[in-house]
């Protein structure tokens, strides 16, 4: 019973209670909004426009997809146990399919 406080569920409950007490105590010092608030959004002192620029992340998405698939494939192959021989081949096949989809000619 002396180590019951060190069990993960007990520690989670103790830490949640401590965080709740600290949040309640700290909320007394937070800055309160003024009673008279505006309905316009704040945009760094500039007027808010209805038609904002929509950036295109298409190039970045392909770059991020390539490196994600490459790194996860290498990590999975490096950490695969020697007893499991088929899983690495299946994972490598899946990565090759993903790369062929990424580099397909349109």
VOGU-3710 file (C-alpha; in Angstrom, 3 decimals, decimal comma):
1> xxxxxxxxxx> 0,000/0,000/0,000  2,978/2,273/0,457  3,598/2,338/-3,301  -0,044/2,850/-4,264  0,592/6,553/-4,854  3,243/5,668/-7,431  0,839/3,747/-9,664  0,023/5,512/-12,967  -3,735/5,969/-12,315  -3,086/7,474/-8,883
11> xxxxxxxxxx> -0,402/9,780/-10,258  -2,701/10,941/-13,062  -5,448/11,752/-10,549  -3,023/13,568/-8,231  -1,518/15,588/-11,083  -4,956/16,409/-12,522  -6,085/17,666/-9,113  -2,900/19,731/-8,713  -3,285/21,268/-12,181  -6,956/22,052/-11,497
21> xxxxxxxxxx> -6,094/23,777/-8,213  -3,293/25,767/-9,860  -5,532/26,758/-12,792  -8,289/27,920/-10,443  -5,789/29,867/-8,354  -4,071/31,399/-11,395  -7,367/32,409/-13,030  -7,752/35,112/-10,374  -4,801/36,922/-11,940  -5,733/36,655/-15,615
31> xxxxxxxxxx> -6,536/39,771/-17,575  -10,260/40,309/-17,940  -11,650/41,637/-21,231  -13,294/45,018/-21,096  -17,063/45,163/-20,867  -17,265/47,090/-24,127  -15,952/44,799/-26,831  -16,061/45,292/-30,556  -17,429/42,888/-33,113  -14,664/43,478/-35,649
41> xxxxxxxxxx> -11,743/41,034/-35,649  -8,288/42,336/-34,814  -5,859/41,919/-37,708  -2,643/43,550/-36,494  -4,125/47,007/-36,761  -5,142/46,529/-40,385  -8,624/46,303/-41,808  -9,896/42,756/-42,236  -10,604/41,806/-45,839  -13,204/39,304/-46,938
51> xxxxxxxxxx> -11,118/37,813/-49,774  -7,883/36,615/-48,191  -5,042/34,970/-50,081  -5,262/31,195/-50,286  -1,711/29,810/-50,366  -1,048/26,628/-52,332  0,774/23,958/-50,355  0,779/21,397/-53,171  4,551/21,409/-53,622  5,201/21,176/-49,909
61> xxxxxxxxxx> 2,713/18,344/-49,509  4,545/16,169/-52,041  7,898/16,984/-50,391  6,553/16,173/-46,913  4,883/12,977/-48,157  8,139/11,768/-49,741  10,230/12,295/-46,620  7,561/10,882/-44,314  7,243/7,672/-46,320  11,025/7,375/-46,735
71> xxxxxxxxxx> 11,821/7,880/-43,055  9,043/5,650/-41,752  10,034/2,895/-44,192  13,677/3,030/-43,137  12,742/3,035/-39,439  10,363/0,096/-39,857  12,931/-1,926/-41,793  15,705/-1,110/-39,316  13,657/-2,090/-36,255  12,097/-5,219/-37,720
81> xxxxxxxxxx> 12,937/-8,410/-35,805  14,993/-10,964/-37,709  12,322/-13,635/-37,210  9,700/-11,744/-39,210  10,881/-11,922/-42,799  7,729/-11,101/-44,781  6,707/-7,889/-43,024  9,701/-5,934/-44,326  9,016/-6,960/-47,894  5,355/-6,039/-47,605
91> xxxxxxxxxx> 6,221/-2,686/-46,066  8,802/-2,003/-48,777  6,229/-2,905/-51,443  3,760/-0,469/-49,886  6,409/2,256/-49,862  7,221/1,609/-53,530  3,526/1,869/-54,409  3,323/5,147/-52,484  6,377/6,492/-54,314  4,988/5,422/-57,686
101> xxxxxx> 1,773/7,321/-56,913  3,814/10,343/-55,855  6,053/10,382/-58,940  3,460/9,402/-61,559  3,359/11,344/-64,809  0,237/13,400/-65,271
//
